[in-house]
Amino acid sequence: MRLLVIGGVAAGLSAAARARRLDASLEIVVLEKSGTISYGACGLPYFIEGRVRQAEDLVVYTPEYFRKERNITVRTGAEVVAIQHPRREVQLRSGERVHYDRLVIATGARPLESAAQANEFTLHTIDDARRLKQFLVEKRPRRAVVIGSGYIGLEAADALRRNGLAVTIYDRNRNILHRDDEFLTGTIRKHLEQFRIDLHMGCEGVRDGADLVILAQGIRPNVELAAEAGVEIGRTGAIRADERMQTNLSSVFAAGDCVQTINVVTGCPAWLPLGTTANKMGRVAGANATGARERFPGIAGTIIVNVCGLAIGQTGLSVAQARAAGFDPVHARIDSLDRPRYFQGKRITVELVADRQSGRLVGGMVLGDEGVAGRLNVIATALQNRMRVDDLEMLDLCYAPPFAPVWDPVLIAAQQLKKV
Amino acid sequence: MRLLVIGGVAAGLSAAARARRLDASLEIVVLEKSGTISYGACGLPYFIEGRVRQAEDLVVYTPEYFRKERNITVRTGAEVVAIQHPRREVQLRSGERVHYDRLVIATGARPLESAAQANEFTLHTIDDARRLKQFLVEKRPRRAVVIGSGYIGLEAADALRRNGLAVTIYDRNRNILHRDDEFLTGTIRKHLEQFRIDLHMGCEGVRDGADLVILAQGIRPNVELAAEAGVEIGRTGAIRADERMQTNLSSVFAAGDCVQTINVVTGCPAWLPLGTTANKMGRVAGANATGARERFPGIAGTIIVNVCGLAIGQTGLSVAQARAAGFDPVHARIDSLDRPRYFQGKRITVELVADRQSGRLVGGMVLGDEGVAGRLNVIATALQNRMRVDDLEMLDLCYAPPFAPVWDPVLIAAQQLKKV
């Protein structure tokens, strides 16, 4: 019995590793089209920045490790060009055919636009990062344009600015981070200005005069291979799988950036490609491919990004997103300190969004310096439990002066929201 | 219509302020027996340490503020010696009688043992802290003994050590922080040794030879006044109130350190006097004293303390507590990094405790440097929502390298616990 996994980064390797843990006798083969597996793609901006010295430092495991320690065969440079499900075979670019009994599709995603000029770069794979780094070192560019203000665009802008480049960000959207939130856009613009990064929203972007262009308009799921094999594609454009990560084809699972899931707040399909989600989906797919019955419950949509020292976190729905999803949103936004003043408390902003009728929390945003991640996670946990604002307000969150003010900012925001 | 509040620190003033917000016409009088109201008692160790320069810096509001800004009368030096509920009157030490229509009892707690010698100190009130600080400045003591290893004892030990004193902690309990957890005791002992603080558990303590003795064996609720008036005392020894914070006497509410509540994990009465809980109870009592119907749902038992740079957080039940409460506890304890290594990730320990049969999470502990509070709060939120470990494992917690590893330590601990 052979489990075949297409894709050797987050989801694919999580699936393979989990399957091995649950089934010692299964034959497990992972096919990765690139030359590198198991790297932390989220660390790429920090390699560009310089904090991570070598791209190789982002590689967690090698094919060798998987072979020796896990009895998993990992083949790099092995690009699958077709899945022939009736014959339970995939075909590689080389022409070789590889049989499977169970299949996990973890083909990931790719940038919307690919680099066409020598000075254009995407920042999606480790090879992209190596190419960009080499360009920075050899060409010493001075002016960078970043197209796109999603988290990759923001992290890339930060990394380039720290390398001394003048940086301008353009985005055709009106607001940043796909949140449709003018307050957030304004806050980040003001923050970026302090670091002399210009942010221009609502325009296509002027690449002329830039020594370096980062293409970060977004990514799309790699579904062609699956779709051609008869795997159903969902309305988000990503592969549709059930909560077992099983596709419409028997014995075929899918996980990671190529798959959609459920937003636990709306109950609707959502596609939000992130490393954490990919790893969790991979674990579930790998387990179920061995015959287990595990479940991936969906996502709250939790994202955090650090831009020039400002931590920006969001989870669930913004006011605009909540309205679009059919809720009647009310929101409260408070400024507080993350700790008492005598512990160098710094400003932290918490916004909560709830549904007016039900009183149910539907989203939140946290901005600040320290303590943002923890508070965002509390809100995400509350969302996943469908908490009401009344109950949120009474959460028994920890307090001691080195860590928080006596009323945690999340609780203050909940109190404020109750008044609305 | 007059609302009378006995006690002017956390719970009492929260009650008064909330009542005012909901009812502009109510007459509100707060009676405080000491000379100072509205201070952050949790900040007292940091005044001893020196980080907070003056005790007055811990005072948030003055009686003047309450009179002018909130139309609330706050009388200091006004000690209530009796409650005559049939006549709706309290009697002050001066003999004066004060009428009430609604009463909130927020009489707080007091140390188990009081200071009897000139070099003995409790650290419970702002006056205690002032006296200790004066002693430190004037007598320049060199050797301190701390009796008790609860969070006050640990914070006091830390503060004194930072003042250059040799510090020894004694506790008659076998384990620290009332958790009955040898691992925790051992970890803290090792940590304290690095700062040359000696920790001796299971012994009464040797006060001879000490220039200074801190009495921190614990506190007990001030219930005598209420009990004599016919207010029911619960099995924890603190006042029994319902989830509206109402006592058995009509129109009489109670809030803060003098009241017991429900532990949301066990569903049983619990008494855990903390500032956050006092404030929440006070808000609910104040609201309901105006005729609202708010609810205090109980506590998870979330405590955090910083000792010489080690953050120690716990919530819910330890293994021993879970067993005593009738659960069949299983636990997992993992060591991880709070962030990737290239972001100076530091060691963090997460322990989760669950009930074997139901798979329900019943407690957790987090130890580390940064990121402890946020993770503890996620566990507390999970407890308050009665989450199962299966669901905890799939929480959509945030990830980006500046904030967390791709698998958050809480999720790793949940995975580990599932295997048990």
Interface residues (C-beta under 8 A of the other chain):
Chain A: A10 G40 C42 G43 Y46 R51 V52 D57 Y151 V264 L274 G275 T276 T277 N279 K280 R295 F296 P297 I299 A300 G301 T302 I303 I304 V305 N306 A311 G313 T315 P340 Y342 F343 E370 G371 V372 A373 G374 R375 L376 N377 V378 A380 T381 A382 Q384 N385 M387 D390 D391 M394 L395 D396 L397 C398 Y399 A400 P401 P402 F403 A404 V406 W407 D408
Chain B: A10 G40 C42 G43 Y46 R51 V52 D57 Y151 V264 L274 G275 T276 T277 N279 K280 R295 F296 P297 I299 A300 G301 T302 I303 I304 V305 N306 A311 G313 T315 P340 Y342 F343 E370 G371 V372 A373 G374 R375 L376 N377 V378 A380 T381 A382 Q384 N385 M387 D390 D391 M394 L395 D396 L397 C398 Y399 A400 P401 P402 F403 A404 V406 W407 D408
